[in-house]
Every structure is written in C-alpha cells, then in structure tokens.
C-alpha cells in the first residue's frame, strides 16, 4: 500500500501548516502481507502511474517519504519520477503492521490454520499482540504516529507525500479523526489528505479519494481493505 501528500494553497504570512496526502496501495491478492517484502504486480504499477500523474499536476511537493518495503518504495519512486525527481526518503516507521503468524497466509484459511493469531487480529483489545512476533494495534499506532511527528517537525508549512500501508494509514486516521468518525474501507491508491495546523492540531481534509482511477480502467481493481487487511 502507499500514501501520498496533497496540495495546499499558499498560506498567509506567518501561518504554518503542513498538509500530507496519504495514498494506499494494496496488491490484488487475498493473502495477508503484513511486513512481507513483496513487489507490486502489474495492476499495482499501473495504479501507481495513475496517482503519480495526478500529483504531478498539483502543487509542488517538498519531500517524498516512504515505507522501506518494496511495494511502497516502487510506488514512491514512480511518484518521484513524475514530480521533479525528488529523492525518496525511506522511513521504517511507515511499514505495515507486522501480522506475525498470519503473514503469507490466505484469508480463507486463517480461522483453521492460525486460530490464535486470527483471534488476536480480530480482538477488540487494541493492546493484544499477534502471535509469531506480530504487533498490537497500539504498537502500530505508536510507531506510525512517531514517524509522522518526525516528518511534520521537519516540514512545517510544506507539502509532503507519504507512501505507506493500509494499517498504518488507518492508525493515522484515528489520530486526526473527530469522535465517531471511522476510516471505513480504504481503496487501492486512494489519496487522503491530513493537515497539521498551529497548536499541533491534525485534521482530515479529504479521505479515500480515487478520482484519478475514475479516469482509468483500474478503479474496479482498487480493493477496499478493511480493519483486518494487511
């Protein structure tokens, strides 16, 4: 999965805001990937080109950050090539949630072949870790928001692209969302915009925008991951 940053209009003098656009990228396979380091498939590459074309027509981007997993890096590099050739900055903290014993397993076999790990994934407890070295939702949230805070401190008043994964993007939504606002399903290569204002206040400016896919043949392949996707 991957995230990108969105455009911001020029701001009045003295007001510093950071706007981040997050783009999700999921391989079209029904296997829990987690932190398995798999590459994009051809559909994923075409979707990455579509979102890169979109961003190239928007405001200037100051920096591009990406998870260090291959599928995110390839997406980020596609965007960078279309947006002035910026260097992609790798950030391990933007990785997908580690899914422990579930990684590499087909969705339909989980309940039978990895019962404890599957129960941990579906648990309502945010502090429950997935057996096999997997992370809890709390650990994912702490890791991703720490990375985001570091990026934000370096780029006040700028536009930044952040390429990451579904679970990580969902965690950041939880940081910025108003009470009762849920992330819902997040489509493949969708663009979401988060803005940081004075007082370290985060807000969601747009969410799950796939307008660039409406202009291509790839919207039907934009799998919408839910809370259990990875």
Secondary structure, 3 states (H helix, E strand, C coil): CCCCCCCCCCCCCCCCCEEEEEECCCCCCCECCCCCCCCCCHHHHHHHHHHHHHHHCCCCCCEEEECCCHHHHHHHHHHHHHCCCCCEEECHHHCCCCCHHHCCCEHHHHHHHCHHHHHHHHCCCCCCCCCCCCCCHHHHHHHHHHHHHHHHHHCCCCEEEEECCHHHHHHHHHHHCCCCCCCCCEECCCEEEEEEECCCEEEEEEEEECHHHHCCCCHHHCCEECCCCC
